[in-house]
Amino acid sequence: MALEIYKKEKGLIDLVILDLDMPGIGDYRCMEELLKMDPEIKIVAKFGPKKACLSSMGAS
């Protein structure tokens, strides 16, 4: 659902706040899809220690 909203409203969204422990599409797939739609998107992501590999995707 979040990805569908972003597709429709992308021009109005400046920042995405993302919980990477959310149920549904799982782990970092949502973040990957958002970055495919807009490589310049700004994302604030909440994740636990098991998500340390995300730094390799540009997370800081």
GROMACS elastic network, one bead per residue, 0.5 to 0.9 nm:
[ bonds ]
;  ai    aj funct       b0    kb
    1     4     6  0.51217   500
    1     5     6  0.63097   500
    1     6     6  0.86964   500
    2     5     6  0.51255   500
    2     6     6  0.62069   500
    2     7     6  0.86764   500
    2    30     6  0.83910   500
    3     6     6  0.50416   500
    3     7     6  0.61767   500
    3     8     6  0.87384   500
    3    30     6  0.72900   500
    3    33     6  0.75934   500
    3    34     6  0.69778   500
    4     7     6  0.51244   500
    4     8     6  0.64105   500
    4     9     6  0.86564   500
    5     8     6  0.52311   500
    5     9     6  0.59572   500
    5    10     6  0.77856   500
    6     9     6  0.51211   500
    6    11     6  0.85994   500
    6    12     6  0.89024   500
    6    13     6  0.74841   500
    6    16     6  0.89876   500
    6    34     6  0.79589   500
    6    37     6  0.89018   500
    7    10     6  0.55066   500
    7    11     6  0.88375   500
    7    34     6  0.89121   500
    7    37     6  0.77866   500
    8    11     6  0.82354   500
    9    12     6  0.54703   500
    9    13     6  0.65030   500
   10    13     6  0.52849   500
   10    14     6  0.81431   500
   10    38     6  0.86624   500
   11    14     6  0.79111   500
   13    16     6  0.73668   500
   13    41     6  0.89584   500
   14    41     6  0.74777   500
   14    42     6  0.69349   500
   15    41     6  0.70082   500
   15    42     6  0.51040   500
   15    43     6  0.58571   500
   15    44     6  0.74501   500
   16    41     6  0.77801   500
   16    42     6  0.63382   500
   16    44     6  0.62022   500
   16    45     6  0.81958   500
   17    42     6  0.87301   500
   17    43     6  0.58617   500
   17    45     6  0.59054   500
   17    46     6  0.79630   500
   18    21     6  0.88729   500
   18    22     6  0.84895   500
   18    30     6  0.84993   500
   18    31     6  0.77731   500
   18    43     6  0.69095   500
   18    44     6  0.60938   500
   18    46     6  0.62839   500
   18    47     6  0.88003   500
   19    22     6  0.55709   500
   19    27     6  0.88207   500
   19    44     6  0.85957   500
   19    45     6  0.57976   500
   19    47     6  0.65114   500
   20    23     6  0.85494   500
   20    26     6  0.73638   500
   20    27     6  0.52644   500
   20    28     6  0.59117   500
   20    29     6  0.87060   500
   20    30     6  0.80089   500
   20    31     6  0.80281   500
   20    45     6  0.65857   500
   20    46     6  0.59823   500
   20    47     6  0.54029   500
   20    48     6  0.84027   500
   20    51     6  0.83397   500
   21    26     6  0.72504   500
   21    27     6  0.59993   500
   21    28     6  0.84750   500
   21    46     6  0.76630   500
   21    47     6  0.62186   500
   21    48     6  0.77435   500
   22    25     6  0.81795   500
   22    26     6  0.65961   500
   22    27     6  0.72373   500
   23    26     6  0.58193   500
   23    27     6  0.81476   500
   24    27     6  0.86757   500
   25    28     6  0.84586   500
   25    29     6  0.65451   500
   25    30     6  0.67062   500
   26    29     6  0.61546   500
   26    30     6  0.72866   500
   27    30     6  0.73826   500
   27    31     6  0.84656   500
   27    51     6  0.83051   500
   28    31     6  0.52104   500
   28    32     6  0.62862   500
   28    33     6  0.87580   500
   28    51     6  0.85061   500
   28    54     6  0.79493   500
   29    33     6  0.61834   500
   29    34     6  0.86206   500
   30    33     6  0.51500   500
   30    34     6  0.62113   500
   30    35     6  0.86556   500
   31    34     6  0.51032   500
   31    35     6  0.61833   500
   31    36     6  0.86339   500
   31    43     6  0.80744   500
   31    45     6  0.86514   500
   32    35     6  0.51450   500
   32    36     6  0.62307   500
   32    37     6  0.87786   500
   32    57     6  0.87449   500
   33    36     6  0.50402   500
   33    37     6  0.63538   500
   33    38     6  0.86732   500
   34    37     6  0.51575   500
   34    38     6  0.61606   500
   34    39     6  0.77151   500
   34    41     6  0.74825   500
   34    43     6  0.89825   500
   35    40     6  0.73287   500
   35    41     6  0.65638   500
   36    39     6  0.59874   500
   37    41     6  0.85635   500
   38    41     6  0.54388   500
   39    42     6  0.87828   500
   43    59     6  0.86599   500
   44    59     6  0.88221   500
   45    59     6  0.81846   500
   47    50     6  0.77928   500
   47    51     6  0.60327   500
   47    52     6  0.83769   500
   48    51     6  0.57256   500
   48    52     6  0.76982   500
   49    52     6  0.56270   500
   50    53     6  0.76936   500
   51    54     6  0.58263   500
   51    55     6  0.84352   500
   52    55     6  0.62018   500
   52    56     6  0.84207   500
   53    56     6  0.58013   500
   53    57     6  0.76325   500
   53    59     6  0.89698   500
   54    57     6  0.51166   500
   54    58     6  0.68860   500
   54    59     6  0.57008   500
   54    60     6  0.83588   500
   55    58     6  0.52243   500
   55    60     6  0.59633   500
   56    59     6  0.70069   500
